[in-house]
Amino acid sequence: MKTKYTREDRFLVVPPQYRKAVFERDKVCRICGSDVGLEVHHIDPYMDPALRSSPENLCLLCRLCHRAVTIIQRRFPSIYFKYIAPRLCDPNDLWRLYVLHAVEVAKKYKGESK
């Protein structure tokens, strides 16, 4: 597994037919469920170049989640590949429910701290 990003890693191209297939499959951000500002994310940008942009290695993320995931992917690759990438691979993962629950808990906590 490659652990350092290089300049060429930033220019990953997704063929239009794969981009369309990912948008049709996912429809919303795989993390938070947003349908605004969606971007295609390469789950493993280091795999074989022939497979790198295949739909199985792509998912939809909103702009905010994409930025957060990319920072983790670049700065903490071992954490990304151990905990985040496997969940992004599964389109049926219930991650979004955990995120929504965390938001509700945070709102409740914020209300109690006043």
WOHUUR-V93360 format. One record per backbone hydrogen bond with DSSP energy under -1.0 kcal/mol. NH is the residue of the N-H (numbers start at 1). CO is the residue of the C=O. Records with the same first field share a line. If there is no record, write none. Layout:
# WOHUUR-V93360
NH=CO ; CO
This chain:
# WOHUUR-V93360
9=6
10=7
11=8
19=15
20=16
21=17
22=18
23=19
24=20
25=21
26=22
27=23
28=26
29=34
30=60
33=29
39=61
41=59
43=57
47=44
51=48
52=48
54=51
57=54
58=55
59=41
61=39
66=62
67=63
68=64
69=65
70=66
71=67
72=68
73=69
74=70
75=71
76=72
80=76
81=77
82=78
83=79
84=80
85=80
88=84
89=85
93=90
97=94
98=94
99=95
100=96
101=97
102=98
103=99
104=100
105=101
106=102
107=103
108=104
109=105
110=106
111=107
112=108
113=109
